[in-house]
Amino acid sequence: MNTLDAIAARRSYRGKYHPTPVPREHLTAIMEAGLRAPSGCNKQTTNLIAVDDPAVLAQLHQVIQPPIGNTAPAMICVLTRPIIAYRDRTYYVQDYAAAIENMLLAIADFGYESCWIEGHVTDVDRIGDQMARILGVPEEYQLVCFLPVGVAEEETIAPK
């Protein structure tokens, strides 16, 4: 699939997933695409964790409310750390946003579906903090998003 086809094929999928495992090589390639995204002043503020162990996924889904992506056989968690990049400015939000978009396009390229899940992860209930504790994420990082990854069980439809 070329880049424009991946852009056209990408959808935010919130449905159920087939239990078919996502090969680790695919997860690695998806994360590498994310880490190749631009980074403000090259501060490299974005880190990623792939999870495909069913027991760990089950622990994570215990804290993700409302439940979303809970049937996906894998997820990629997006971590960031605010680092001053230029004068008093940080670009960590732009950094992780670029990384997420690269990964969403790579996910589409492999024929999987996903959705950028950030809202209730970083909201006042701080689900990302709970997820980070389960994964043993060091304190200086914030878990800001997760991407469920898998084969859609339902047909994806383009929005109007």
Summary of the structure (lengths in Angstrom):
residues: 160
radius of gyration: 15.3
end to end distance: 23.2
largest distance: 47.9
contacts: 484
relative contact order: 0.25
helix: 39%
strand: 21%
